[in-house]
């Protein structure tokens, strides 16, 4: 037989292995990853919802500060800050625990969970006296910046260490 008449063909390589369908191990890995991502998304959503009153209170504090800068009335600032602080704390703590507090007990409660007792300084103590002072009086003894910093710290810090 003549070599040119033999029915031989060139070598051919098999097709490469495709990535589809996936092996069962990959499906398990994908399901685990989806479960973890879903859990993290749920926790993030719950945390975002839980912190909504805190974000709102901080926005309101910024509005109160802006309002104070326009009108300059220290007594109105004290009233607004006192009301905002009370309302914000009622959003996070049980009503029976917060609603009846006044005076030093209220300041002690506000200092709870804070790294430094902001409300037992002169700036924080003015939260008790400022709303009831004479609007035409002398306010040289009031440190507005310290009061606003104390309230801002209280609003930004979770009550009871809860996040």
PyMOL commands that set and color helices and strands:
alter all, ss='L'
color gray80, all
select helices_A, chain A and resi 3-5+24-50+52-71+74-92+95-98+103-111+118-120+122-132+144-156+159-161
alter helices_A, ss='H'
color red, helices_A
deselect
rebuild
show_as cartoon
